[in-house]
Amino acid sequence: MEQYCGNCHKSLEEGDRYCRYCGTKRGEGAFLPVENDTYCVYAPPMTTRHICKSCGYTWTVQVLGMDRAMYCPMCRGKLESTVDRDWE
């Protein structure tokens, strides 16, 4: 379970200290059972660039739908995010 957040069950990348989506520290949380939902999205992947306002850590994500990261995985700081929507 080390590769998943113990609170929101989102996947954690190698080296992440905090969950990008809820801010929970890696290894903490209740790890309660979760219901898996499957969604079907018909669109090209969106590219989202995140920059931490506190430590400056930067990363880019390509996902179907929108990446809803809210916290820096290194310091738990707030993010500034931009989305590339050149397909519209």
KOLGU-4560 file (N, C-alpha, C; in nm, 3 decimals, padded with zeros to 5 digits):
<recs>
<n_xx: 00.082 n_yy: -00.120 n_zz: 00.000 ca_xx: 00.000 ca_yy: 00.000 ca_zz: 00.000 c_xx: 00.086 c_yy: 00.126 c_zz: 00.000 mol: A seq: 1 type: MET>
<n_xx: 00.217 n_yy: 00.112 n_zz: 00.000 ca_xx: 00.306 ca_yy: 00.227 ca_zz: 00.006 c_xx: 00.292 c_yy: 00.318 c_zz: -00.116 mol: A seq: 2 type: GLU>
<n_xx: 00.245 n_yy: 00.264 n_zz: -00.229 ca_xx: 00.234 ca_yy: 00.346 ca_zz: -00.349 c_xx: 00.099 c_yy: 00.417 c_zz: -00.360 mol: A seq: 3 type: GLN>
<n_xx: 00.015 n_yy: 00.405 n_zz: -00.256 ca_xx: -00.116 ca_yy: 00.470 ca_zz: -00.256 c_xx: -00.134 c_yy: 00.556 c_zz: -00.132 mol: A seq: 4 type: TYR>
<n_xx: -00.211 n_yy: 00.662 n_zz: -00.146 ca_xx: -00.241 ca_yy: 00.749 ca_zz: -00.032 c_xx: -00.334 c_yy: 00.676 c_zz: 00.064 mol: A seq: 5 type: CYS>
<n_xx: -00.305 n_yy: 00.683 n_zz: 00.193 ca_xx: -00.388 ca_yy: 00.617 ca_zz: 00.295 c_xx: -00.518 c_yy: 00.689 c_zz: 00.322 mol: A seq: 6 type: GLY>
<n_xx: -00.535 n_yy: 00.809 n_zz: 00.266 ca_xx: -00.657 ca_yy: 00.885 ca_zz: 00.288 c_xx: -00.749 c_yy: 00.879 c_zz: 00.166 mol: A seq: 7 type: ASN>
<n_xx: -00.699 n_yy: 00.923 n_zz: 00.049 ca_xx: -00.785 ca_yy: 00.929 ca_zz: -00.070 c_xx: -00.759 c_yy: 00.816 c_zz: -00.169 mol: A seq: 8 type: CYS>
<n_xx: -00.658 n_yy: 00.732 n_zz: -00.143 ca_xx: -00.626 ca_yy: 00.613 ca_zz: -00.222 c_xx: -00.574 c_yy: 00.643 c_zz: -00.363 mol: A seq: 9 type: HIS>
<n_xx: -00.533 n_yy: 00.768 n_zz: -00.389 ca_xx: -00.474 ca_yy: 00.801 ca_zz: -00.519 c_xx: -00.333 c_yy: 00.744 c_zz: -00.524 mol: A seq: 10 type: LYS>
<n_xx: -00.284 n_yy: 00.722 n_zz: -00.643 ca_xx: -00.150 ca_yy: 00.668 ca_zz: -00.663 c_xx: -00.044 c_yy: 00.772 c_zz: -00.628 mol: A seq: 11 type: SER>
<n_xx: 00.064 n_yy: 00.728 n_zz: -00.562 ca_xx: 00.177 ca_yy: 00.814 ca_zz: -00.529 c_xx: 00.294 c_yy: 00.780 c_zz: -00.620 mol: A seq: 12 type: LEU>
<n_xx: 00.365 n_yy: 00.882 n_zz: -00.665 ca_xx: 00.485 ca_yy: 00.861 ca_zz: -00.746 c_xx: 00.603 c_yy: 00.832 c_zz: -00.654 mol: A seq: 13 type: GLU>
<n_xx: 00.705 n_yy: 00.767 n_zz: -00.709 ca_xx: 00.826 ca_yy: 00.741 ca_zz: -00.632 c_xx: 00.888 c_yy: 00.873 c_zz: -00.590 mol: A seq: 14 type: GLU>
<n_xx: 00.919 n_yy: 00.888 n_zz: -00.463 ca_xx: 00.980 ca_yy: 01.010 ca_zz: -00.411 c_xx: 00.881 c_yy: 01.109 c_zz: -00.352 mol: A seq: 15 type: GLY>
<n_xx: 00.750 n_yy: 01.091 n_zz: -00.377 ca_xx: 00.651 ca_yy: 01.180 ca_zz: -00.319 c_xx: 00.648 c_yy: 01.163 c_zz: -00.168 mol: A seq: 16 type: ASP>
<n_xx: 00.650 n_yy: 01.273 n_zz: -00.095 ca_xx: 00.639 ca_yy: 01.269 ca_zz: 00.050 c_xx: 00.496 c_yy: 01.294 c_zz: 00.096 mol: A seq: 17 type: ARG>
<n_xx: 00.419 n_yy: 01.363 n_zz: 00.012 ca_xx: 00.280 ca_yy: 01.397 ca_zz: 00.043 c_xx: 00.192 c_yy: 01.364 c_zz: -00.077 mol: A seq: 18 type: TYR>
<n_xx: 00.066 n_yy: 01.336 n_zz: -00.052 ca_xx: -00.030 ca_yy: 01.311 ca_zz: -00.160 c_xx: -00.056 c_yy: 01.442 c_zz: -00.233 mol: A seq: 19 type: CYS>
<n_xx: -00.056 n_yy: 01.438 n_zz: -00.365 ca_xx: -00.078 ca_yy: 01.556 ca_zz: -00.446 c_xx: -00.224 c_yy: 01.601 c_zz: -00.443 mol: A seq: 20 type: ARG>
<n_xx: -00.314 n_yy: 01.513 n_zz: -00.403 ca_xx: -00.457 ca_yy: 01.542 ca_zz: -00.411 c_xx: -00.520 c_yy: 01.581 c_zz: -00.278 mol: A seq: 21 type: TYR>
<n_xx: -00.473 n_yy: 01.526 n_zz: -00.167 ca_xx: -00.534 ca_yy: 01.561 ca_zz: -00.038 c_xx: -00.432 c_yy: 01.610 c_zz: 00.065 mol: A seq: 22 type: CYS>
<n_xx: -00.302 n_yy: 01.598 n_zz: 00.035 ca_xx: -00.198 ca_yy: 01.650 ca_zz: 00.124 c_xx: -00.157 c_yy: 01.558 c_zz: 00.238 mol: A seq: 23 type: GLY>
<n_xx: -00.210 n_yy: 01.436 n_zz: 00.243 ca_xx: -00.176 ca_yy: 01.342 ca_zz: 00.349 c_xx: -00.031 c_yy: 01.295 c_zz: 00.334 mol: A seq: 24 type: THR>
<n_xx: 00.042 n_yy: 01.288 n_zz: 00.445 ca_xx: 00.181 ca_yy: 01.242 ca_zz: 00.443 c_xx: 00.185 c_yy: 01.095 c_zz: 00.403 mol: A seq: 25 type: LYS>
<n_xx: 00.285 n_yy: 01.060 n_zz: 00.321 ca_xx: 00.301 ca_yy: 00.921 ca_zz: 00.275 c_xx: 00.310 c_yy: 00.827 c_zz: 00.394 mol: A seq: 26 type: ARG>
<n_xx: 00.235 n_yy: 00.716 n_zz: 00.390 ca_xx: 00.236 ca_yy: 00.618 ca_zz: 00.498 c_xx: 00.135 c_yy: 00.645 c_zz: 00.607 mol: A seq: 27 type: GLY>
<n_xx: 00.070 n_yy: 00.762 n_zz: 00.603 ca_xx: -00.031 ca_yy: 00.795 ca_zz: 00.703 c_xx: -00.169 c_yy: 00.780 c_zz: 00.643 mol: A seq: 28 type: GLU>
<n_xx: -00.270 n_yy: 00.776 n_zz: 00.727 ca_xx: -00.408 ca_yy: 00.759 ca_zz: 00.683 c_xx: -00.460 c_yy: 00.624 c_zz: 00.726 mol: A seq: 29 type: GLY>
<n_xx: -00.588 n_yy: 00.606 n_zz: 00.712 ca_xx: -00.654 ca_yy: 00.485 ca_zz: 00.763 c_xx: -00.647 c_yy: 00.367 c_zz: 00.668 mol: A seq: 30 type: ALA>
<n_xx: -00.618 n_yy: 00.390 n_zz: 00.539 ca_xx: -00.618 ca_yy: 00.284 ca_zz: 00.438 c_xx: -00.746 c_yy: 00.202 c_zz: 00.444 mol: A seq: 31 type: PHE>
<n_xx: -00.859 n_yy: 00.270 n_zz: 00.461 ca_xx: -00.989 ca_yy: 00.204 ca_zz: 00.465 c_xx: -01.024 c_yy: 00.151 c_zz: 00.327 mol: A seq: 32 type: LEU>
<n_xx: -01.109 n_yy: 00.050 n_zz: 00.321 ca_xx: -01.151 ca_yy: -00.002 ca_zz: 00.190 c_xx: -01.210 c_yy: 00.109 c_zz: 00.103 mol: A seq: 33 type: PRO>
<n_xx: -01.188 n_yy: 00.100 n_zz: -00.023 ca_xx: -01.235 ca_yy: 00.203 ca_zz: -00.116 c_xx: -01.313 c_yy: 00.136 c_zz: -00.228 mol: A seq: 34 type: VAL>
<n_xx: -01.416 n_yy: 00.205 n_zz: -00.276 ca_xx: -01.490 ca_yy: 00.155 ca_zz: -00.391 c_xx: -01.420 c_yy: 00.206 c_zz: -00.516 mol: A seq: 35 type: GLU>
<n_xx: -01.396 n_yy: 00.118 n_zz: -00.609 ca_xx: -01.334 ca_yy: 00.157 ca_zz: -00.735 c_xx: -01.443 c_yy: 00.193 c_zz: -00.835 mol: A seq: 36 type: ASN>
<n_xx: -01.434 n_yy: 00.314 n_zz: -00.889 ca_xx: -01.526 ca_yy: 00.358 ca_zz: -00.992 c_xx: -01.453 c_yy: 00.361 c_zz: -01.125 mol: A seq: 37 type: ASP>
<n_xx: -01.522 n_yy: 00.326 n_zz: -01.230 ca_xx: -01.465 ca_yy: 00.331 ca_zz: -01.363 c_xx: -01.539 c_yy: 00.437 c_zz: -01.443 mol: A seq: 38 type: THR>
<n_xx: -01.463 n_yy: 00.525 n_zz: -01.505 ca_xx: -01.522 ca_yy: 00.631 ca_zz: -01.586 c_xx: -01.472 c_yy: 00.617 c_zz: -01.729 mol: A seq: 39 type: TYR>
<n_xx: -01.553 n_yy: 00.656 n_zz: -01.822 ca_xx: -01.515 ca_yy: 00.653 ca_zz: -01.963 c_xx: -01.508 c_yy: 00.797 c_zz: -02.011 mol: A seq: 40 type: CYS>
<n_xx: -01.392 n_yy: 00.838 n_zz: -02.059 ca_xx: -01.371 ca_yy: 00.975 ca_zz: -02.105 c_xx: -01.334 c_yy: 00.970 c_zz: -02.253 mol: A seq: 41 type: VAL>
<n_xx: -01.406 n_yy: 01.048 n_zz: -02.333 ca_xx: -01.378 ca_yy: 01.053 ca_zz: -02.476 c_xx: -01.315 c_yy: 01.187 c_zz: -02.509 mol: A seq: 42 type: TYR>
<n_xx: -01.185 n_yy: 01.194 n_zz: -02.500 ca_xx: -01.112 ca_yy: 01.316 ca_zz: -02.533 c_xx: -00.963 c_yy: 01.286 c_zz: -02.532 mol: A seq: 43 type: ALA>
<n_xx: -00.884 n_yy: 01.369 n_zz: -02.597 ca_xx: -00.739 ca_yy: 01.351 ca_zz: -02.588 c_xx: -00.690 c_yy: 01.386 c_zz: -02.448 mol: A seq: 44 type: PRO>
<n_xx: -00.575 n_yy: 01.335 n_zz: -02.407 ca_xx: -00.526 ca_yy: 01.368 ca_zz: -02.273 c_xx: -00.496 c_yy: 01.517 c_zz: -02.259 mol: A seq: 45 type: PRO>
<n_xx: -00.520 n_yy: 01.567 n_zz: -02.140 ca_xx: -00.486 ca_yy: 01.707 ca_zz: -02.108 c_xx: -00.348 c_yy: 01.710 c_zz: -02.046 mol: A seq: 46 type: MET>
<n_xx: -00.272 n_yy: 01.810 n_zz: -02.077 ca_xx: -00.141 ca_yy: 01.829 ca_zz: -02.016 c_xx: -00.152 c_yy: 01.940 c_zz: -01.912 mol: A seq: 47 type: THR>
<n_xx: -00.119 n_yy: 01.906 n_zz: -01.787 ca_xx: -00.125 ca_yy: 02.002 ca_zz: -01.678 c_xx: 00.014 c_yy: 02.020 c_zz: -01.620 mol: A seq: 48 type: THR>
<n_xx: 00.057 n_yy: 02.144 n_zz: -01.605 ca_xx: 00.188 ca_yy: 02.176 ca_zz: -01.546 c_xx: 00.163 c_yy: 02.236 c_zz: -01.408 mol: A seq: 49 type: ARG>
<n_xx: 00.224 n_yy: 02.174 n_zz: -01.307 ca_xx: 00.209 ca_yy: 02.220 ca_zz: -01.169 c_xx: 00.339 c_yy: 02.281 c_zz: -01.120 mol: A seq: 50 type: HIS>
<n_xx: 00.329 n_yy: 02.392 n_zz: -01.046 ca_xx: 00.445 ca_yy: 02.457 ca_zz: -00.984 c_xx: 00.408 c_yy: 02.487 c_zz: -00.839 mol: A seq: 51 type: ILE>
<n_xx: 00.493 n_yy: 02.442 n_zz: -00.747 ca_xx: 00.470 ca_yy: 02.468 ca_zz: -00.604 c_xx: 00.506 c_yy: 02.613 c_zz: -00.573 mol: A seq: 52 type: CYS>
<n_xx: 00.415 n_yy: 02.683 n_zz: -00.508 ca_xx: 00.439 ca_yy: 02.822 ca_zz: -00.470 c_xx: 00.540 c_yy: 02.834 c_zz: -00.356 mol: A seq: 53 type: LYS>
<n_xx: 00.560 n_yy: 02.726 n_zz: -00.280 ca_xx: 00.650 ca_yy: 02.730 ca_zz: -00.165 c_xx: 00.794 c_yy: 02.692 c_zz: -00.200 mol: A seq: 54 type: SER>
<n_xx: 00.813 n_yy: 02.572 n_zz: -00.260 ca_xx: 00.949 ca_yy: 02.523 ca_zz: -00.283 c_xx: 00.992 c_yy: 02.528 c_zz: -00.429 mol: A seq: 55 type: CYS>
<n_xx: 00.898 n_yy: 02.556 n_zz: -00.522 ca_xx: 00.932 ca_yy: 02.566 ca_zz: -00.662 c_xx: 00.935 c_yy: 02.435 c_zz: -00.739 mol: A seq: 56 type: GLY>
<n_xx: 00.904 n_yy: 02.322 n_zz: -00.674 ca_xx: 00.904 ca_yy: 02.192 ca_zz: -00.742 c_xx: 00.804 c_yy: 02.196 c_zz: -00.858 mol: A seq: 57 type: TYR>
<n_xx: 00.844 n_yy: 02.145 n_zz: -00.974 ca_xx: 00.762 ca_yy: 02.149 ca_zz: -01.095 c_xx: 00.747 c_yy: 02.011 c_zz: -01.154 mol: A seq: 58 type: THR>
<n_xx: 00.627 n_yy: 01.979 n_zz: -01.204 ca_xx: 00.607 ca_yy: 01.854 ca_zz: -01.277 c_xx: 00.491 c_yy: 01.871 c_zz: -01.375 mol: A seq: 59 type: TRP>
<n_xx: 00.490 n_yy: 01.785 n_zz: -01.475 ca_xx: 00.387 ca_yy: 01.787 ca_zz: -01.578 c_xx: 00.317 c_yy: 01.651 c_zz: -01.580 mol: A seq: 60 type: THR>
<n_xx: 00.184 n_yy: 01.652 n_zz: -01.597 ca_xx: 00.104 ca_yy: 01.531 ca_zz: -01.598 c_xx: 00.017 c_yy: 01.530 c_zz: -01.723 mol: A seq: 61 type: VAL>
<n_xx: 00.007 n_yy: 01.415 n_zz: -01.788 ca_xx: -00.087 ca_yy: 01.398 ca_zz: -01.898 c_xx: -00.188 c_yy: 01.292 c_zz: -01.858 mol: A seq: 62 type: GLN>
<n_xx: -00.315 n_yy: 01.331 n_zz: -01.847 ca_xx: -00.420 ca_yy: 01.237 ca_zz: -01.808 c_xx: -00.547 c_yy: 01.264 c_zz: -01.887 mol: A seq: 63 type: VAL>
<n_xx: -00.632 n_yy: 01.163 n_zz: -01.896 ca_xx: -00.765 ca_yy: 01.184 ca_zz: -01.951 c_xx: -00.845 c_yy: 01.256 c_zz: -01.844 mol: A seq: 64 type: LEU>
<n_xx: -00.920 n_yy: 01.355 n_zz: -01.882 ca_xx: -00.989 ca_yy: 01.436 ca_zz: -01.783 c_xx: -00.892 c_yy: 01.539 c_zz: -01.729 mol: A seq: 65 type: GLY>
<n_xx: -00.916 n_yy: 01.586 n_zz: -01.609 ca_xx: -00.833 ca_yy: 01.692 ca_zz: -01.552 c_xx: -00.758 c_yy: 01.642 c_zz: -01.431 mol: A seq: 66 type: MET>
<n_xx: -00.629 n_yy: 01.674 n_zz: -01.420 ca_xx: -00.550 ca_yy: 01.639 ca_zz: -01.303 c_xx: -00.584 c_yy: 01.738 c_zz: -01.191 mol: A seq: 67 type: ASP>
<n_xx: -00.636 n_yy: 01.689 n_zz: -01.082 ca_xx: -00.683 ca_yy: 01.776 ca_zz: -00.975 c_xx: -00.587 c_yy: 01.785 c_zz: -00.856 mol: A seq: 68 type: ARG>
<n_xx: -00.458 n_yy: 01.779 n_zz: -00.884 ca_xx: -00.359 ca_yy: 01.793 ca_zz: -00.777 c_xx: -00.374 c_yy: 01.929 c_zz: -00.711 mol: A seq: 69 type: ALA>
<n_xx: -00.365 n_yy: 01.934 n_zz: -00.577 ca_xx: -00.379 ca_yy: 02.058 ca_zz: -00.501 c_xx: -00.258 c_yy: 02.086 c_zz: -00.414 mol: A seq: 70 type: MET>
<n_xx: -00.174 n_yy: 01.983 n_zz: -00.389 ca_xx: -00.063 ca_yy: 01.999 ca_zz: -00.296 c_xx: 00.068 c_yy: 01.953 c_zz: -00.359 mol: A seq: 71 type: TYR>
<n_xx: 00.177 n_yy: 02.014 n_zz: -00.319 ca_xx: 00.310 ca_yy: 01.973 ca_zz: -00.364 c_xx: 00.345 c_yy: 01.840 c_zz: -00.299 mol: A seq: 72 type: CYS>
<n_xx: 00.394 n_yy: 01.742 n_zz: -00.377 ca_xx: 00.430 ca_yy: 01.613 ca_zz: -00.320 c_xx: 00.561 c_yy: 01.617 c_zz: -00.241 mol: A seq: 73 type: PRO>
<n_xx: 00.633 n_yy: 01.728 n_zz: -00.246 ca_xx: 00.760 ca_yy: 01.739 ca_zz: -00.174 c_xx: 00.746 c_yy: 01.814 c_zz: -00.041 mol: A seq: 74 type: MET>
<n_xx: 00.665 n_yy: 01.923 n_zz: -00.040 ca_xx: 00.658 ca_yy: 02.004 ca_zz: 00.082 c_xx: 00.515 c_yy: 02.031 c_zz: 00.130 mol: A seq: 75 type: CYS>
<n_xx: 00.415 n_yy: 01.985 n_zz: 00.056 ca_xx: 00.272 ca_yy: 02.004 ca_zz: 00.086 c_xx: 00.228 c_yy: 02.148 c_zz: 00.067 mol: A seq: 76 type: ARG>
<n_xx: 00.304 n_yy: 02.225 n_zz: -00.010 ca_xx: 00.267 ca_yy: 02.363 ca_zz: -00.040 c_xx: 00.155 c_yy: 02.369 c_zz: -00.143 mol: A seq: 77 type: GLY>
<n_xx: 00.095 n_yy: 02.487 n_zz: -00.157 ca_xx: -00.011 ca_yy: 02.508 ca_zz: -00.255 c_xx: 00.048 c_yy: 02.520 c_zz: -00.395 mol: A seq: 78 type: LYS>
<n_xx: -00.031 n_yy: 02.485 n_zz: -00.496 ca_xx: 00.017 ca_yy: 02.480 ca_zz: -00.633 c_xx: -00.041 c_yy: 02.591 c_zz: -00.719 mol: A seq: 79 type: LEU>
<n_xx: 00.035 n_yy: 02.622 n_zz: -00.823 ca_xx: -00.013 ca_yy: 02.705 ca_zz: -00.933 c_xx: -00.012 c_yy: 02.611 c_zz: -01.053 mol: A seq: 80 type: GLU>
<n_xx: -00.126 n_yy: 02.592 n_zz: -01.117 ca_xx: -00.137 ca_yy: 02.495 ca_zz: -01.225 c_xx: -00.185 c_yy: 02.560 c_zz: -01.353 mol: A seq: 81 type: SER>
<n_xx: -00.132 n_yy: 02.513 n_zz: -01.465 ca_xx: -00.179 ca_yy: 02.560 ca_zz: -01.597 c_xx: -00.212 c_yy: 02.437 c_zz: -01.680 mol: A seq: 82 type: THR>
<n_xx: -00.318 n_yy: 02.447 n_zz: -01.760 ca_xx: -00.364 ca_yy: 02.337 ca_zz: -01.843 c_xx: -00.346 c_yy: 02.374 c_zz: -01.990 mol: A seq: 83 type: VAL>
<n_xx: -00.287 n_yy: 02.285 n_zz: -02.068 ca_xx: -00.271 ca_yy: 02.304 ca_zz: -02.212 c_xx: -00.396 c_yy: 02.247 c_zz: -02.279 mol: A seq: 84 type: ASP>
<n_xx: -00.476 n_yy: 02.332 n_zz: -02.340 ca_xx: -00.599 ca_yy: 02.289 ca_zz: -02.404 c_xx: -00.595 c_yy: 02.320 c_zz: -02.553 mol: A seq: 85 type: ARG>
<n_xx: -00.486 n_yy: 02.290 n_zz: -02.619 ca_xx: -00.472 ca_yy: 02.324 ca_zz: -02.761 c_xx: -00.561 c_yy: 02.240 c_zz: -02.852 mol: A seq: 86 type: ASP>
<n_xx: -00.627 n_yy: 02.139 n_zz: -02.799 ca_xx: -00.715 ca_yy: 02.053 ca_zz: -02.879 c_xx: -00.854 c_yy: 02.109 c_zz: -02.895 mol: A seq: 87 type: TRP>
<n_xx: -00.889 n_yy: 02.214 n_zz: -02.819 ca_xx: -01.025 ca_yy: 02.271 ca_zz: -02.826 c_xx: -01.049 c_yy: 02.339 c_zz: -02.959 mol: A seq: 88 type: GLU>
</recs>
